[in-house]
């Protein structure tokens, strides 16, 4: 989320290279592929997992990566394609750290009552919202006349990544403090005996046991996979290419601000959707699967918005512009709210379908399918982009 939201900076940094127009597709697919591989690897080693260590080490590495990016921003004249390769490697490393972080957090959350699982997921949404509000605020505080200069874009990027690094440090501190809370100790017994007992259960899983758990939650699993598939197929590779139909009327309608607002709307809607199960819980697996299928309707709705690539030559469009700015933002809001709502309902109520000892394992299964949905959606985004721009989406 941090790298994707910094799209304005990377568009400038990669300009003149092969990936200035499609780096978001590559960001998504590389991160999700690495994340999927290591989430699965982490699940296989679940019986040996040390969740506190995974959380602290993963956060520490992410902090170091943000500092490295800040240093790279200050180094002039790095070739665009070389810089793209460096950033892609750094993103791949965050894919590894995020997989172990995800493994630990979902494993811990699955042992908690649903209300705490929702709080955990809402916190994820809040983190995404903060990461999108900060660059928007920085952009609005910048001088409108110099906002598009390389120096101004670089300065905003440094502030943004420094703020993100500070949030990571804050996350480490708050996690260490949370471990001391009585409610955390109650639900996540940290004693060596409890850990060994849990490890023994996980280590004793046979293929039959795994299949039994999978049969109990397969509809939830398919629902989360389809939900994230649709989301990543369209966001941000397609949605970030949608611009205002009246870009010269106000500053917020300019391309860079309009896209930043779109990130805020998505993350705000996603967070709202993650809070929604408290009021509108959907426990039925068939209903969740149906909702995930209905979200495919967002694809044509976004295509009929003002999607632009490269110079934005409307004569090259193969589809008409049907929706203006307000309608597009409404569509985006429903899209993001449904993403958070369906995904949270799955993660809250899916593990309830299995016995108490199996809930941690079912949570891990769902997290793997969640990551698989992200990866498949990232792959599909290349096809969607190619269909809209009539171009080689891997090279432009």
CORNOR-V441558 format. One record per backbone hydrogen bond with DSSP energy under -1.0 kcal/mol. CO is the residue of the C=O (numbers start at 1). NH is the residue of the N-H. Records with the same first field share a line. If there is no record, write none. Layout:
# CORNOR-V441558
CO: NH + NH
This chain:
# CORNOR-V441558
1: 5
2: 6
6: 10
7: 11
8: 12
9: 13
10: 14
14: 17
19: 23
22: 26
23: 27
24: 28
25: 29
26: 30
27: 31
28: 32
29: 33
30: 34
31: 35
32: 36
33: 37
34: 38
35: 39
36: 40
37: 41
38: 42
39: 43
40: 44
41: 45
43: 46
45: 48
46: 49
50: 54
51: 55
52: 56
53: 57
54: 58
55: 59
56: 60
57: 61
58: 62
59: 63
60: 64
61: 65
62: 66
63: 67
64: 68
65: 69
66: 70
67: 71
68: 72
69: 73
70: 74
72: 75
79: 83
80: 84
81: 85
82: 86
83: 87
84: 88
85: 89
86: 90
87: 91
88: 92
89: 93
90: 94
91: 95
92: 96
93: 97
94: 98
95: 99
96: 100
97: 101
98: 102
99: 103
100: 104
101: 105
102: 106
103: 107
104: 108
105: 109
106: 110
108: 111
109: 112
113: 116 + 117
114: 118
115: 119
116: 120
117: 121
118: 122
119: 123
120: 124
121: 125
122: 126
123: 127
124: 128
125: 129
126: 130
127: 131
129: 133
130: 134
132: 136
133: 137
134: 138
135: 139
136: 140
137: 141
143: 147
146: 149
149: 153
150: 154
151: 155
152: 156
153: 157
154: 158
155: 159
156: 160
157: 161
158: 162
159: 163
160: 164
161: 165
162: 166
163: 167
164: 168
165: 169
166: 170
167: 171
168: 172
169: 173
170: 174
171: 175
172: 176
173: 177
174: 178
175: 179
177: 180
178: 181
181: 185
182: 186
183: 187
184: 188
191: 195
192: 196
193: 197
194: 198
195: 199
196: 200
197: 201
198: 202
199: 203
200: 204
202: 205
206: 210
207: 211
208: 212
209: 213
210: 214
211: 215
212: 216
213: 217
217: 221
218: 222
219: 223
220: 224
221: 225
222: 226
223: 227
224: 228
225: 229
226: 230
227: 231
228: 232
229: 233
230: 234
231: 235
234: 238 + 239
236: 240
238: 241
239: 242
241: 308
246: 249
250: 253
251: 254
254: 258
255: 259
256: 260
257: 261
258: 262
259: 263
260: 264
261: 265
262: 266
263: 267
264: 268
265: 269
266: 270
267: 271
268: 272
269: 273
270: 274
271: 275
272: 276
275: 278
276: 279 + 280
284: 288
285: 289
286: 290
287: 291
288: 292
289: 293
290: 294
291: 295
293: 296
294: 297
295: 298
296: 299
297: 301
298: 302
299: 303
300: 304
302: 305
304: 322 + 323
305: 307
306: 243
309: 312
313: 316
314: 317
324: 328
325: 329
326: 330
327: 331
328: 332
329: 333
330: 334
331: 335
332: 336
333: 337
334: 338
335: 339
336: 340
337: 341
338: 342
339: 343
340: 344
341: 345
342: 346
343: 347
344: 348
345: 349
346: 350
350: 353
351: 354
355: 358
356: 359
358: 362
359: 363
360: 364
361: 365
362: 366
363: 367
364: 368
365: 369
366: 370
367: 371
368: 372
369: 373
370: 374
371: 375
372: 376
373: 377
374: 378
375: 379
376: 380
377: 381
379: 382
380: 384
381: 385
382: 386
383: 387
384: 388
385: 389
386: 390
391: 393
392: 395
